[in-house]
Amino acid sequence: MKSQSTDFRAQHGQGGAVDILFEDADLLFVDKPAGMIVHPAPGHETGALTQALVAHCPAMAEVGSRERPGVVHRLDQDTSGVMVFAKTARAYLALRKLFESHAGIEKTYLAVLHGAPKPKEGVLDTPIGRKGWDAKRMAVDGRDGKRAVTRWTVLQKAGGLALVEFRIETGRTHQIRVHAAHLGHPVAGDPLYGDAAADRRMRNPPCRTLLHAVGLAFDHPFTGKRLEVFAEPPPDILYAR
């Protein structure tokens, strides 16, 4: 089953809107805007995605934790694209198990990189762990890290930049951003792992990390049907220069 956007847009506290890509009794797929936090956090008490979704589906407030209702996975604040949320307790348990096992899930991203990895297609299988001196930063760590597998395909190249498709088989924190930097081609606009000087040389310097979750696919936990949900890339991904 492939997604189709509905006419409904869930309003959030800052006056914007969130596209609902697919919804049934148990699951809710949305296109998260860049710059929007997934759930409230210190300093970001309003304007969270979960607040918009609970306003749309009040029963979600009791699914999972009160701080993170319906949340079974996450995207960084700067990252845009498709996310799935649980609307019921049974869906929450099933999706948490699915995402923890990584089995049967296809997660596809688009990113704008400084330069293009070689070869055009490849796979990086290296552990990722926390960088000891910086709790917010991750790094390739062969001793204490957890296995992280990232496949890439270069789609386009122009002006020192490359549009690259990533498919991840694991879900480590900052996985694509860390692996892209490890390949020597960081994601444009990335404040942690990027190249600020290269960002400034861009015709339109990025206002965020140019990473977009374009597709999410897995078998529906209750119907068994294959769900393939896509979020169209925003202009800053497709037309970065």
TORPA-4810 file (N, C-alpha, C, O; in nm, 3 decimals):
<nodes>
NODE_1_0.084_-0.118_0.000_0.000_0.000_0.000_0.088_0.124_0.000_0.174_0.138_0.087_M
NODE_2_0.070_0.211_-0.094_0.148_0.334_-0.102_0.065_0.452_-0.051_-0.058_0.454_-0.062_K
NODE_3_0.137_0.550_0.003_0.068_0.659_0.069_0.011_0.759_-0.029_0.061_0.774_-0.140_S
NODE_4_-0.095_0.827_0.015_-0.148_0.941_-0.057_-0.181_1.046_0.047_-0.249_1.017_0.145_Q
NODE_5_-0.134_1.169_0.027_-0.161_1.276_0.123_-0.311_1.301_0.132_-0.381_1.297_0.031_S
NODE_6_-0.359_1.329_0.252_-0.498_1.365_0.271_-0.511_1.517_0.269_-0.411_1.589_0.270_T
NODE_7_-0.636_1.564_0.267_-0.659_1.707_0.270_-0.637_1.764_0.409_-0.614_1.884_0.425_D
NODE_8_-0.643_1.677_0.511_-0.628_1.724_0.649_-0.485_1.768_0.677_-0.390_1.704_0.632_F
NODE_9_-0.470_1.878_0.751_-0.339_1.921_0.798_-0.351_1.949_0.946_-0.431_2.034_0.987_R
NODE_10_-0.273_1.881_1.027_-0.278_1.901_1.171_-0.208_2.031_1.206_-0.092_2.051_1.168_A
NODE_11_-0.276_2.119_1.276_-0.218_2.248_1.310_-0.129_2.234_1.433_-0.161_2.161_1.527_Q
NODE_12_-0.016_2.304_1.432_0.069_2.304_1.550_0.082_2.446_1.604_0.035_2.542_1.543_H
NODE_13_0.145_2.457_1.719_0.142_2.579_1.798_0.201_2.700_1.731_0.173_2.812_1.773_G
NODE_14_0.282_2.684_1.627_0.344_2.798_1.564_0.269_2.840_1.438_0.319_2.921_1.359_Q
NODE_15_0.148_2.785_1.418_0.063_2.831_1.309_0.088_2.760_1.177_0.025_2.794_1.077_G
NODE_16_0.177_2.664_1.174_0.203_2.592_1.051_0.114_2.470_1.041_0.012_2.460_1.110_G
NODE_17_0.153_2.375_0.955_0.070_2.258_0.935_0.158_2.136_0.911_0.272_2.148_0.868_A
NODE_18_0.102_2.019_0.939_0.171_1.892_0.920_0.086_1.805_0.830_-0.031_1.781_0.859_V
NODE_19_0.143_1.757_0.721_0.070_1.671_0.629_0.053_1.531_0.688_0.149_1.470_0.734_D
NODE_20_-0.070_1.481_0.687_-0.099_1.342_0.721_-0.086_1.262_0.591_-0.161_1.284_0.497_I
NODE_21_0.008_1.168_0.588_0.035_1.092_0.467_-0.050_0.966_0.457_-0.092_0.926_0.349_L
NODE_22_-0.075_0.903_0.572_-0.159_0.782_0.576_-0.207_0.765_0.719_-0.135_0.793_0.814_F
NODE_23_-0.332_0.718_0.732_-0.388_0.699_0.866_-0.491_0.588_0.863_-0.571_0.578_0.770_E
NODE_24_-0.487_0.502_0.967_-0.595_0.407_0.989_-0.623_0.403_1.138_-0.584_0.495_1.211_D
NODE_25_-0.689_0.299_1.186_-0.729_0.295_1.326_-0.610_0.285_1.421_-0.621_0.324_1.537_A
NODE_26_-0.496_0.234_1.373_-0.382_0.208_1.460_-0.259_0.294_1.431_-0.182_0.323_1.522_D
NODE_27_-0.241_0.334_1.307_-0.117_0.399_1.265_-0.143_0.537_1.206_-0.249_0.563_1.149_L
NODE_28_-0.045_0.624_1.222_-0.053_0.759_1.167_0.084_0.798_1.112_0.181_0.810_1.186_L
NODE_29_0.091_0.817_0.979_0.214_0.858_0.913_0.204_1.007_0.880_0.102_1.053_0.827_F
NODE_30_0.309_1.082_0.910_0.309_1.226_0.882_0.438_1.265_0.813_0.537_1.192_0.814_V
NODE_31_0.435_1.383_0.752_0.553_1.444_0.691_0.601_1.554_0.786_0.547_1.664_0.786_D
NODE_32_0.701_1.523_0.867_0.750_1.619_0.966_0.824_1.734_0.899_0.915_1.710_0.821_K
NODE_33_0.787_1.857_0.928_0.861_1.970_0.870_0.999_1.985_0.934_1.017_1.951_1.051_P
NODE_34_1.094_2.034_0.860_1.225_2.068_0.916_1.208_2.178_1.020_1.128_2.270_1.002_A
NODE_35_1.283_2.167_1.129_1.278_2.267_1.235_1.177_2.238_1.343_1.174_2.308_1.444_G
NODE_36_1.094_2.137_1.324_0.991_2.104_1.423_1.041_1.992_1.513_1.089_1.890_1.463_M
NODE_37_1.030_2.008_1.644_1.070_1.902_1.735_0.960_1.796_1.739_0.842_1.826_1.717_I
NODE_38_0.999_1.672_1.769_0.902_1.563_1.770_0.815_1.570_1.895_0.693_1.552_1.885_V
NODE_39_0.873_1.595_2.010_0.798_1.603_2.135_0.854_1.717_2.220_0.968_1.758_2.199_H
NODE_40_0.777_1.770_2.314_0.826_1.881_2.396_0.955_1.843_2.471_0.976_1.729_2.510_P
NODE_41_1.039_1.944_2.488_1.166_1.928_2.559_1.199_2.060_2.626_1.140_2.163_2.591_A
NODE_42_1.292_2.059_2.723_1.328_2.186_2.788_1.367_2.293_2.686_1.453_2.271_2.601_P
NODE_43_1.303_2.407_2.696_1.326_2.515_2.601_1.238_2.508_2.479_1.234_2.603_2.400_G
NODE_44_1.167_2.397_2.462_1.077_2.378_2.347_0.946_2.316_2.398_0.911_2.203_2.364_H
NODE_45_0.876_2.392_2.480_0.755_2.338_2.544_0.633_2.339_2.452_0.535_2.270_2.479_E
NODE_46_0.638_2.418_2.345_0.524_2.427_2.253_0.572_2.404_2.110_0.692_2.404_2.083_T
NODE_47_0.477_2.385_2.021_0.509_2.368_1.880_0.563_2.232_1.843_0.622_2.216_1.737_G
NODE_48_0.545_2.131_1.930_0.596_1.997_1.903_0.498_1.920_1.814_0.377_1.944_1.815_A
NODE_49_0.552_1.826_1.739_0.471_1.744_1.649_0.369_1.663_1.727_0.254_1.653_1.685_L
NODE_50_0.408_1.604_1.841_0.314_1.524_1.917_0.195_1.607_1.965_0.084_1.555_1.975_T
NODE_51_0.217_1.735_1.994_0.106_1.820_2.037_0.004_1.839_1.925_-0.116_1.837_1.949_Q
NODE_52_0.053_1.856_1.804_-0.038_1.868_1.690_-0.115_1.739_1.668_-0.234_1.742_1.638_A
NODE_53_-0.048_1.625_1.684_-0.113_1.498_1.656_-0.213_1.460_1.765_-0.317_1.402_1.735_L
NODE_54_-0.183_1.493_1.890_-0.280_1.467_1.998_-0.404_1.555_1.980_-0.515_1.513_2.012_V
NODE_55_-0.386_1.677_1.930_-0.501_1.762_1.901_-0.589_1.699_1.793_-0.712_1.712_1.797_A
NODE_56_-0.525_1.632_1.698_-0.599_1.563_1.590_-0.661_1.434_1.639_-0.773_1.399_1.602_H
NODE_57_-0.587_1.361_1.724_-0.633_1.231_1.774_-0.612_1.228_1.925_-0.509_1.178_1.971_C
NODE_58_-0.705_1.280_2.005_-0.687_1.293_2.149_-0.653_1.163_2.221_-0.584_1.165_2.323_P
NODE_59_-0.699_1.048_2.170_-0.670_0.920_2.236_-0.521_0.888_2.237_-0.475_0.809_2.319_A
NODE_60_-0.444_0.950_2.145_-0.299_0.926_2.142_-0.230_0.972_2.270_-0.121_0.925_2.301_M
NODE_61_-0.292_1.063_2.344_-0.232_1.114_2.467_-0.204_1.004_2.567_-0.117_1.019_2.653_A
NODE_62_-0.278_0.893_2.559_-0.263_0.782_2.652_-0.181_0.667_2.595_-0.173_0.561_2.657_E
NODE_63_-0.121_0.686_2.477_-0.044_0.579_2.412_0.105_0.602_2.437_0.159_0.706_2.402_V
NODE_64_0.170_0.503_2.498_0.311_0.520_2.531_0.326_0.609_2.653_0.243_0.603_2.744_G
NODE_65_0.430_0.690_2.657_0.451_0.778_2.771_0.380_0.910_2.751_0.353_0.950_2.638_S
NODE_66_0.348_0.977_2.861_0.281_1.107_2.852_0.372_1.211_2.789_0.324_1.304_2.724_R
NODE_67_0.504_1.196_2.809_0.598_1.292_2.752_0.615_1.272_2.602_0.643_1.368_2.529_E
NODE_68_0.598_1.147_2.554_0.621_1.117_2.414_0.506_1.031_2.360_0.530_0.917_2.319_R
NODE_69_0.385_1.082_2.358_0.271_1.000_2.318_0.281_0.951_2.173_0.302_1.029_2.080_P
NODE_70_0.266_0.819_2.157_0.266_0.759_2.025_0.400_0.746_1.958_0.409_0.693_1.847_G
NODE_71_0.507_0.793_2.022_0.639_0.798_1.957_0.706_0.661_1.962_0.722_0.603_2.069_V
NODE_72_0.746_0.608_1.844_0.814_0.479_1.836_0.951_0.492_1.770_1.031_0.398_1.775_V
NODE_73_0.979_0.606_1.707_1.111_0.634_1.653_1.122_0.785_1.644_1.028_0.855_1.680_H
NODE_74_1.235_0.837_1.596_1.251_0.982_1.598_1.328_1.030_1.476_1.400_0.954_1.412_R
NODE_75_1.311_1.158_1.447_1.395_1.230_1.353_1.450_1.352_1.425_1.383_1.410_1.511_L
NODE_76_1.573_1.392_1.391_1.629_1.512_1.449_1.544_1.633_1.413_1.469_1.631_1.315_D
NODE_77_1.554_1.739_1.492_1.474_1.858_1.470_1.491_1.913_1.329_1.393_1.953_1.266_Q
NODE_78_1.614_1.915_1.279_1.641_1.969_1.146_1.596_1.878_1.032_1.578_1.924_0.920_D
NODE_79_1.578_1.750_1.060_1.546_1.653_0.954_1.397_1.655_0.925_1.314_1.651_1.016_T
NODE_80_1.364_1.661_0.798_1.225_1.656_0.754_1.190_1.515_0.707_1.278_1.431_0.688_S
NODE_81_1.059_1.491_0.689_1.020_1.367_0.624_0.927_1.278_0.701_0.870_1.317_0.804_G
NODE_82_0.912_1.156_0.650_0.808_1.065_0.696_0.840_1.005_0.833_0.951_0.958_0.859_V
NODE_83_0.740_1.008_0.920_0.744_0.943_1.050_0.614_0.867_1.071_0.510_0.905_1.016_M
NODE_84_0.619_0.760_1.152_0.498_0.688_1.189_0.478_0.698_1.339_0.574_0.695_1.416_V
NODE_85_0.352_0.711_1.380_0.315_0.718_1.520_0.209_0.612_1.549_0.131_0.576_1.461_F
NODE_86_0.207_0.565_1.672_0.107_0.468_1.715_-0.014_0.541_1.772_0.001_0.631_1.855_A
NODE_87_-0.133_0.503_1.728_-0.255_0.563_1.779_-0.318_0.480_1.890_-0.405_0.529_1.963_K
NODE_88_-0.275_0.353_1.903_-0.331_0.263_2.003_-0.220_0.194_2.080_-0.105_0.190_2.035_T
NODE_89_-0.255_0.141_2.195_-0.155_0.072_2.278_-0.100_-0.050_2.206_0.020_-0.076_2.213_A
NODE_90_-0.185_-0.126_2.137_-0.136_-0.245_2.069_-0.042_-0.208_1.955_0.056_-0.278_1.931_R
NODE_91_-0.069_-0.099_1.887_0.020_-0.054_1.781_0.152_-0.005_1.838_0.257_-0.028_1.779_A
NODE_92_0.147_0.061_1.952_0.269_0.109_2.017_0.363_-0.007_2.049_0.482_0.000_2.021_Y
NODE_93_0.310_-0.112_2.107_0.392_-0.228_2.142_0.447_-0.296_2.017_0.564_-0.335_2.014_L
NODE_94_0.364_-0.310_1.915_0.408_-0.378_1.792_0.515_-0.296_1.720_0.613_-0.352_1.672_A
NODE_95_0.497_-0.165_1.712_0.593_-0.082_1.641_0.724_-0.069_1.718_0.831_-0.066_1.658_L
NODE_96_0.717_-0.060_1.850_0.840_-0.054_1.929_0.923_-0.180_1.905_1.045_-0.173_1.889_R
NODE_97_0.857_-0.295_1.903_0.927_-0.421_1.878_0.987_-0.422_1.738_1.100_-0.466_1.719_K
NODE_98_0.912_-0.373_1.640_0.957_-0.370_1.502_1.081_-0.282_1.486_1.179_-0.322_1.424_L
NODE_99_1.076_-0.162_1.542_1.187_-0.069_1.525_1.310_-0.112_1.606_1.423_-0.085_1.564_F
NODE_100_1.290_-0.178_1.717_1.404_-0.226_1.795_1.475_-0.342_1.725_1.596_-0.357_1.739_E
NODE_101_1.400_-0.423_1.651_1.461_-0.537_1.582_1.520_-0.498_1.447_1.608_-0.567_1.397_S
NODE_102_1.472_-0.388_1.388_1.513_-0.342_1.254_1.476_-0.441_1.144_1.516_-0.423_1.029_H
NODE_103_1.400_-0.544_1.176_1.368_-0.650_1.079_1.248_-0.610_0.994_1.142_-0.577_1.047_A
NODE_104_1.265_-0.613_0.863_1.154_-0.589_0.773_1.120_-0.443_0.751_1.019_-0.412_0.688_G
NODE_105_1.203_-0.352_0.801_1.178_-0.209_0.781_1.271_-0.155_0.673_1.390_-0.184_0.674_I
NODE_106_1.218_-0.077_0.582_1.299_-0.007_0.482_1.291_0.142_0.510_1.183_0.201_0.505_E
NODE_107_1.405_0.202_0.541_1.412_0.346_0.571_1.501_0.412_0.467_1.619_0.380_0.456_K
NODE_108_1.443_0.505_0.391_1.513_0.570_0.281_1.520_0.721_0.304_1.421_0.785_0.340_T
NODE_109_1.640_0.775_0.282_1.663_0.918_0.304_1.726_0.980_0.180_1.790_0.910_0.100_Y
NODE_110_1.709_1.109_0.164_1.783_1.188_0.067_1.865_1.292_0.143_1.818_1.351_0.240_L
NODE_111_1.988_1.313_0.098_2.074_1.412_0.161_2.155_1.484_0.055_2.187_1.428_-0.049_A
NODE_112_2.186_1.610_0.083_2.277_1.688_-0.001_2.413_1.685_0.067_2.427_1.729_0.181_V
NODE_113_2.514_1.633_-0.004_2.649_1.620_0.052_2.746_1.714_-0.017_2.726_1.753_-0.132_L
NODE_114_2.850_1.748_0.055_2.963_1.818_-0.007_3.050_1.713_-0.076_3.125_1.640_-0.012_H
NODE_115_3.040_1.709_-0.209_3.112_1.608_-0.285_3.035_1.477_-0.287_2.940_1.458_-0.213_G
NODE_116_3.080_1.387_-0.375_3.010_1.259_-0.395_3.096_1.142_-0.349_3.213_1.133_-0.387_A
NODE_117_3.041_1.054_-0.268_3.115_0.934_-0.229_3.150_0.849_-0.351_3.078_0.847_-0.451_P
NODE_118_3.262_0.779_-0.341_3.303_0.685_-0.445_3.321_0.548_-0.381_3.376_0.535_-0.272_K
NODE_119_3.272_0.444_-0.452_3.203_0.444_-0.581_3.065_0.507_-0.572_3.023_0.553_-0.466_P
NODE_120_2.994_0.508_-0.686_2.861_0.568_-0.691_2.764_0.498_-0.597_2.676_0.562_-0.539_K
NODE_121_2.780_0.368_-0.581_2.698_0.290_-0.489_2.789_0.214_-0.394_2.893_0.164_-0.435_E
NODE_122_2.749_0.206_-0.269_2.833_0.134_-0.174_2.760_0.111_-0.043_2.646_0.153_-0.026_G
NODE_123_2.828_0.045_0.049_2.773_0.017_0.181_2.881_0.041_0.285_2.996_0.003_0.265_V
NODE_124_2.844_0.102_0.393_2.935_0.126_0.505_2.882_0.050_0.624_2.768_0.071_0.667_L
NODE_125_2.962_-0.038_0.678_2.925_-0.121_0.793_3.028_-0.098_0.902_3.126_-0.172_0.913_D
NODE_126_3.006_0.005_0.981_3.100_0.042_1.088_3.021_0.077_1.213_2.912_0.134_1.203_T
NODE_127_3.074_0.045_1.332_3.001_0.076_1.456_2.998_0.226_1.484_3.088_0.301_1.447_P
NODE_128_2.891_0.269_1.551_2.876_0.408_1.593_2.850_0.410_1.744_2.768_0.333_1.796_I
NODE_129_2.921_0.498_1.813_2.904_0.514_1.957_2.915_0.660_1.995_2.944_0.745_1.911_G
NODE_130_2.892_0.689_2.121_2.901_0.828_2.168_3.047_0.871_2.179_3.133_0.794_2.221_R
NODE_131_3.072_0.996_2.141_3.204_1.052_2.152_3.227_1.090_2.297_3.148_1.166_2.354_K
NODE_132_3.331_1.038_2.358_3.348_1.048_2.502_3.342_1.188_2.558_3.283_1.209_2.663_G
NODE_133_3.402_1.286_2.491_3.410_1.421_2.546_3.290_1.508_2.513_3.282_1.622_2.559_W
NODE_134_3.197_1.457_2.435_3.082_1.536_2.393_2.959_1.447_2.390_2.944_1.364_2.300_D
NODE_135_2.871_1.466_2.488_2.754_1.378_2.500_2.657_1.391_2.384_2.578_1.301_2.360_A
NODE_136_2.662_1.505_2.310_2.570_1.526_2.199_2.623_1.471_2.067_2.549_1.466_1.969_K
NODE_137_2.747_1.432_2.065_2.811_1.395_1.939_2.835_1.244_1.932_2.875_1.182_2.031_R
NODE_138_2.811_1.186_1.814_2.837_1.045_1.791_2.961_1.033_1.701_3.003_1.130_1.639_M
NODE_139_3.018_0.912_1.696_3.138_0.891_1.614_3.149_0.745_1.576_3.093_0.658_1.643_A
NODE_140_3.221_0.718_1.468_3.255_0.580_1.434_3.347_0.528_1.543_3.453_0.585_1.569_V
NODE_141_3.306_0.420_1.606_3.377_0.368_1.724_3.381_0.216_1.717_3.281_0.150_1.747_D
NODE_142_3.495_0.161_1.677_3.507_0.017_1.661_3.515_-0.061_1.790_3.502_-0.183_1.789_G
NODE_143_3.537_0.009_1.902_3.552_-0.062_2.029_3.422_-0.069_2.108_3.380_-0.177_2.151_R
NODE_144_3.358_0.046_2.127_3.239_0.051_2.212_3.110_0.079_2.135_3.002_0.080_2.194_D
NODE_145_3.120_0.103_2.004_3.002_0.137_1.927_2.914_0.017_1.894_2.954_-0.098_1.911_G
NODE_146_2.792_0.048_1.845_2.699_-0.055_1.799_2.699_-0.059_1.647_2.720_0.043_1.581_K
NODE_147_2.676_-0.177_1.592_2.682_-0.194_1.448_2.585_-0.099_1.377_2.470_-0.085_1.418_R
NODE_148_2.634_-0.036_1.272_2.552_0.055_1.191_2.581_0.027_1.044_2.696_0.028_1.001_A
NODE_149_2.474_0.003_0.967_2.488_-0.032_0.825_2.413_0.070_0.741_2.292_0.089_0.758_V
NODE_150_2.486_0.136_0.652_2.429_0.240_0.566_2.465_0.212_0.421_2.583_0.194_0.388_T
NODE_151_2.365_0.209_0.334_2.389_0.193_0.190_2.363_0.326_0.120_2.270_0.398_0.156_R
NODE_152_2.446_0.360_0.023_2.429_0.487_-0.047_2.426_0.469_-0.197_2.485_0.375_-0.251_W
NODE_153_2.357_0.560_-0.265_2.355_0.570_-0.410_2.360_0.718_-0.447_2.274_0.795_-0.406_T
NODE_154_2.460_0.757_-0.525_2.469_0.895_-0.572_2.370_0.913_-0.687_2.377_0.841_-0.786_V
NODE_155_2.278_1.008_-0.672_2.175_1.032_-0.773_2.213_1.144_-0.870_2.191_1.132_-0.991_L
NODE_156_2.269_1.251_-0.818_2.305_1.366_-0.901_2.428_1.434_-0.843_2.457_1.423_-0.724_Q
NODE_157_2.501_1.505_-0.930_2.615_1.585_-0.887_2.609_1.720_-0.959_2.582_1.726_-1.079_K
NODE_158_2.635_1.828_-0.883_2.635_1.961_-0.944_2.704_2.060_-0.851_2.672_2.067_-0.733_A
NODE_159_2.799_2.134_-0.906_2.860_2.243_-0.833_2.926_2.205_-0.702_2.919_2.281_-0.605_G
NODE_160_2.988_2.090_-0.698_3.055_2.047_-0.575_2.964_1.980_-0.475_3.009_1.941_-0.367_G
NODE_161_2.836_1.966_-0.509_2.739_1.900_-0.422_2.689_1.772_-0.487_2.700_1.754_-0.608_L
NODE_162_2.635_1.685_-0.406_2.576_1.561_-0.457_2.447_1.532_-0.385_2.439_1.546_-0.263_A
NODE_163_2.346_1.490_-0.460_2.221_1.441_-0.403_2.235_1.290_-0.389_2.253_1.219_-0.489_L
NODE_164_2.227_1.241_-0.267_2.257_1.101_-0.239_2.139_1.035_-0.168_2.081_1.092_-0.075_V
NODE_165_2.104_0.916_-0.214_2.002_0.836_-0.146_2.071_0.743_-0.047_2.169_0.676_-0.080_E
NODE_166_2.020_0.740_0.075_2.070_0.651_0.178_1.961_0.555_0.222_1.845_0.594_0.239_F
NODE_167_1.998_0.430_0.239_1.908_0.331_0.298_1.980_0.273_0.420_2.091_0.221_0.408_R
NODE_168_1.917_0.283_0.535_1.983_0.237_0.657_1.917_0.108_0.706_1.795_0.096_0.709_I
NODE_169_2.001_0.014_0.745_1.954_-0.114_0.795_1.949_-0.116_0.947_1.896_-0.210_1.007_E
NODE_170_2.004_-0.013_1.011_2.000_0.001_1.156_1.952_0.142_1.185_1.931_0.221_1.092_T
NODE_171_1.933_0.175_1.311_1.880_0.306_1.345_1.958_0.374_1.455_1.902_0.410_1.558_G
NODE_172_2.088_0.392_1.434_2.171_0.457_1.535_2.153_0.609_1.531_2.121_0.666_1.427_R
NODE_173_2.175_0.672_1.645_2.165_0.816_1.654_2.260_0.883_1.555_2.379_0.853_1.552_T
NODE_174_2.206_0.974_1.474_2.284_1.051_1.375_2.356_0.961_1.273_2.460_1.000_1.220_H
NODE_175_2.302_0.843_1.246_2.374_0.743_1.166_2.418_0.796_1.031_2.536_0.786_0.996_Q
NODE_176_2.326_0.853_0.953_2.363_0.900_0.819_2.462_1.014_0.829_2.559_1.019_0.752_I
NODE_177_2.441_1.105_0.920_2.529_1.221_0.934_2.671_1.177_0.972_2.768_1.230_0.918_R
NODE_178_2.681_1.082_1.063_2.813_1.032_1.104_2.880_0.957_0.990_2.999_0.978_0.964_V
NODE_179_2.807_0.870_0.923_2.865_0.791_0.815_2.903_0.878_0.696_3.006_0.854_0.632_H
NODE_180_2.822_0.978_0.665_2.856_1.068_0.554_2.987_1.142_0.583_3.072_1.154_0.496_A
NODE_181_3.001_1.191_0.705_3.125_1.259_0.743_3.243_1.162_0.741_3.354_1.200_0.703_A
NODE_182_3.220_1.039_0.783_3.326_0.938_0.783_3.373_0.907_0.641_3.490_0.876_0.619_H
NODE_183_3.281_0.917_0.545_3.317_0.897_0.404_3.392_1.017_0.347_3.443_1.010_0.235_L
NODE_184_3.398_1.127_0.422_3.466_1.247_0.374_3.375_1.342_0.298_3.422_1.435_0.234_G
NODE_185_3.243_1.317_0.306_3.146_1.399_0.233_3.029_1.430_0.326_2.923_1.368_0.316_H
NODE_186_3.047_1.525_0.417_2.943_1.553_0.516_2.816_1.610_0.455_2.817_1.662_0.344_P
NODE_187_2.708_1.598_0.530_2.580_1.655_0.488_2.589_1.807_0.497_2.634_1.861_0.597_V
NODE_188_2.547_1.874_0.392_2.547_2.021_0.390_2.458_2.075_0.501_2.347_2.027_0.524_A
NODE_189_2.509_2.176_0.570_2.433_2.240_0.676_2.439_2.172_0.810_2.376_2.218_0.905_G
NODE_190_2.513_2.063_0.821_2.519_1.987_0.946_2.607_2.062_1.047_2.726_2.078_1.023_D
NODE_191_2.550_2.108_1.161_2.628_2.185_1.257_2.724_2.101_1.341_2.818_2.156_1.399_P
NODE_192_2.702_1.969_1.349_2.786_1.883_1.432_2.897_1.815_1.353_3.011_1.808_1.398_L
NODE_193_2.864_1.764_1.235_2.959_1.682_1.159_2.994_1.742_1.024_3.062_1.678_0.944_Y
NODE_194_2.947_1.864_0.997_2.960_1.920_0.865_3.084_2.004_0.842_3.178_2.002_0.921_G
NODE_195_3.080_2.079_0.734_3.191_2.165_0.691_3.134_2.306_0.676_3.076_2.340_0.573_D
NODE_196_3.152_2.389_0.780_3.092_2.522_0.781_3.147_2.610_0.670_3.074_2.689_0.611_A
NODE_197_3.277_2.596_0.641_3.335_2.677_0.533_3.274_2.641_0.399_3.244_2.729_0.319_A
NODE_198_3.255_2.511_0.374_3.192_2.468_0.249_3.047_2.514_0.242_2.998_2.549_0.135_A
NODE_199_2.978_2.514_0.355_2.840_2.565_0.358_2.836_2.711_0.315_2.748_2.750_0.238_D
NODE_200_2.930_2.791_0.364_2.929_2.934_0.332_2.959_2.959_0.185_2.918_3.062_0.130_R
NODE_201_3.028_2.867_0.121_3.060_2.885_-0.021_2.942_2.850_-0.112_2.946_2.879_-0.232_R
NODE_202_2.839_2.787_-0.059_2.724_2.752_-0.139_2.649_2.878_-0.184_2.645_2.978_-0.112_M
NODE_203_2.591_2.872_-0.302_2.516_2.987_-0.354_2.405_3.026_-0.258_2.381_3.144_-0.234_R
NODE_204_2.337_2.927_-0.203_2.234_2.948_-0.102_2.273_2.870_0.023_2.234_2.754_0.037_N
NODE_205_2.350_2.930_0.113_2.394_2.858_0.234_2.274_2.798_0.307_2.174_2.867_0.328_P
NODE_206_2.282_2.673_0.346_2.167_2.605_0.407_2.134_2.659_0.545_2.221_2.699_0.621_P
NODE_207_2.005_2.659_0.574_1.956_2.702_0.706_1.934_2.583_0.799_1.894_2.601_0.914_C
NODE_208_1.960_2.464_0.750_1.941_2.343_0.832_2.022_2.231_0.772_2.076_2.244_0.662_R
NODE_209_2.031_2.120_0.842_2.095_2.000_0.790_2.012_1.947_0.674_1.893_1.919_0.692_T
NODE_210_2.071_1.933_0.555_1.993_1.897_0.436_1.975_1.746_0.427_2.039_1.677_0.347_L
NODE_211_1.885_1.696_0.512_1.855_1.554_0.523_1.704_1.538_0.531_1.637_1.607_0.608_L
NODE_212_1.651_1.445_0.451_1.506_1.425_0.441_1.473_1.276_0.440_1.529_1.200_0.360_H
NODE_213_1.383_1.235_0.528_1.336_1.096_0.531_1.228_1.081_0.424_1.112_1.117_0.446_A
NODE_214_1.267_1.026_0.309_1.176_1.024_0.195_1.081_0.906_0.196_0.971_0.915_0.143_V
NODE_215_1.121_0.793_0.257_1.035_0.675_0.252_1.049_0.587_0.375_1.156_0.575_0.434_G
NODE_216_0.937_0.526_0.413_0.934_0.431_0.524_0.841_0.318_0.485_0.726_0.342_0.447_L
NODE_217_0.889_0.194_0.494_0.809_0.079_0.451_0.824_-0.037_0.548_0.934_-0.067_0.594_A
NODE_218_0.712_-0.102_0.578_0.713_-0.224_0.660_0.575_-0.289_0.647_0.481_-0.227_0.599_F
NODE_219_0.565_-0.413_0.690_0.438_-0.484_0.688_0.350_-0.434_0.803_0.395_-0.425_0.918_D
NODE_220_0.225_-0.403_0.772_0.132_-0.359_0.876_0.126_-0.465_0.986_0.106_-0.583_0.955_H
NODE_221_0.142_-0.427_1.112_0.149_-0.528_1.218_0.023_-0.609_1.239_0.027_-0.714_1.303_P
NODE_222_-0.091_-0.562_1.186_-0.217_-0.634_1.209_-0.282_-0.686_1.081_-0.347_-0.790_1.084_F
NODE_223_-0.266_-0.616_0.971_-0.324_-0.664_0.845_-0.225_-0.746_0.764_-0.265_-0.825_0.678_T
NODE_224_-0.096_-0.726_0.789_0.008_-0.795_0.713_0.037_-0.732_0.578_0.131_-0.773_0.510_G
NODE_225_-0.042_-0.632_0.537_-0.018_-0.567_0.408_0.106_-0.479_0.414_0.137_-0.419_0.516_K
NODE_226_0.177_-0.473_0.303_0.296_-0.391_0.296_0.258_-0.244_0.287_0.181_-0.204_0.199_R
NODE_227_0.310_-0.165_0.377_0.291_-0.020_0.376_0.416_0.044_0.319_0.526_0.018_0.367_L
NODE_228_0.401_0.129_0.218_0.512_0.205_0.162_0.468_0.351_0.158_0.387_0.391_0.075_E
NODE_229_0.522_0.428_0.249_0.477_0.566_0.266_0.591_0.660_0.231_0.704_0.643_0.277_V
NODE_230_0.561_0.760_0.149_0.664_0.851_0.098_0.627_0.996_0.129_0.510_1.033_0.130_F
NODE_231_0.730_1.076_0.154_0.715_1.220_0.175_0.798_1.292_0.070_0.919_1.273_0.062_A
NODE_232_0.734_1.374_-0.011_0.803_1.445_-0.118_0.916_1.532_-0.062_0.897_1.599_0.039_E
NODE_233_1.032_1.531_-0.126_1.143_1.613_-0.078_1.112_1.762_-0.090_1.053_1.804_-0.190_P
NODE_234_1.150_1.841_0.009_1.128_1.986_0.000_1.228_2.051_-0.095_1.327_1.990_-0.133_P
NODE_235_1.201_2.177_-0.134_1.288_2.243_-0.232_1.434_2.253_-0.191_1.521_2.245_-0.278_P
NODE_236_1.464_2.270_-0.063_1.603_2.286_-0.024_1.684_2.158_-0.046_1.807_2.163_-0.056_D
NODE_237_1.617_2.044_-0.054_1.685_1.918_-0.085_1.705_1.903_-0.236_1.813_1.866_-0.281_I
NODE_238_1.602_1.932_-0.312_1.607_1.908_-0.457_1.684_2.015_-0.533_1.741_1.988_-0.638_L
NODE_239_1.686_2.137_-0.479_1.742_2.248_-0.555_1.859_2.316_-0.483_1.886_2.433_-0.508_Y
NODE_240_1.926_2.243_-0.396_2.042_2.300_-0.327_2.151_2.333_-0.428_2.178_2.255_-0.520_A
NODE_241_2.214_2.447_-0.411_2.323_2.489_-0.499_2.432_2.555_-0.414_2.534_2.598_-0.468_R
</nodes>
